[in-house]
Amino acid sequence: MTVGSKVTLLAICLISGLAHAGLPGDKRTILTSGDKVYPIHYQLGQSTILYFGMKPETVICGNKNYFAIEKIKEGITIQPLGSFSTNLTVMSHGKRFLFYLTPASGRSIDTFIDVRWVPEQDAKLVATAGNGSNQTVRELNLRIRVGILDFKLLREIKMGAAKRMIFEFEIKNTGINTIQTSEVEIFAQKAGQSAGHQIQIFEKDDFKPGSSVRGRLILSIADLKNGSLVINHRGRVGKIQIKGDLH
């Protein structure tokens, strides 16, 4: 069975906040497929951590005289030694990450950045899902128990002209052990087949006993009427039917 891709990240499309100029920023997430250069805003006297979830193999800094860069277990630390801008390239496991180091200059300072790789075929799907124009929202509030997971389907969002659908959900861990979100598979079906290209997104990597995690399933279709959402956790499977009118 062919199902959608997974991306785990912190609060992408789920939580938004205000950036305070000149202050250290909250944890920021970057999704990249290696074709775009992302700015990193630093400040003298403060370190910046880039977390990749894997140990970098090669780090190339355009002007290494002004930056002390150290590899750590699953990322790198950057300590600026002067107020200069330069390019930074990180390579690991066949992936290339491109950055541009530049002084914050009144902008929110990057202190911790969670860098996540998104396959090229998923990058456009994630990007267009962030476009809030011409969308309709339907509250669902449907629940299902799948093993130790208490799954709640919160709402359905249709993106109109973009021909995208988003399902927002929340999962509670009723077990006694921490659950990795990578263990949970959620995908949409229609007539027993995968419903278009799809990708699931979680706000964090794991959730402890008694706690919950929120996420989204993004689909490259305009409607899932009479389809279903399938939830799979370690062989325990549940299904929620998506009807045209739930009221």
C-alpha positions, 0 to 999 in steps of 0.5 A: 500500500502506498501512503503519504510521507512523514515530517516531524517538526515543531509547531509548523502551521500549528502554532504562530507567535510574535518575534521580539526584535533584539531578543533571543528567538524561540526554537525555529523550524526550517523545512528544506529540500536543499534548493533554497538558502535560509538566513540564520540571524546571529548576535555576538556573544551568543551561540546558535545551534542547528539541529539536523537529527543526524551528525553532519559529515561536512561543514563548509563556511565561506569565511571561517575566520569569523565563525567558530563552528563545532560539530555535535552529535546531531548538529552544529554550534555556531559562535560568531567572532565578528559581525560579518555575513557569509554562506554556510553549507552542511552535508550529510547522508547525501543531503545538502543544507544551505544557509546564510549567516548574517547579523540579527540587526534588530531582528529576532536572534536565532539560538536554536534551529530545528532543520528538517529535510523534506523530499522535493516532491513534498516541499510544494505540498507543505508550502501551499498548505500554509496559504490561508487564502480562500479556505473553508473550515469544518469542525469535526470532533470525531474520536476513535481508540486505536490501541493505547492511542486516543485519536481525535480528528479536530477539523477539516480545512479545504484550501479552495483554488489550491486544491489542498485539504488539511485534517487537524488532529490530536492524539493522547498517549494513554499507555505507560511509555513514551511514544515516538511520533514516527511510530504513528502512521496516518493516511487518507483513503478513498475507494480503498486507495491512497487519496492523492499525494499526502504528508503528515506533520507533528508538532513534536517528536514524541509524547509522554504517557498522559500527554497529547500531541497535535498534527496535520495531514496535508493532501493534494486533493480538493475533497475526501467526501466518502473517504476515510482516515486510517490510523496505524500504530504498531499494527493496531489500526483504526478508521474514521469515515469522512462523510459529506455532511456530518450534521 
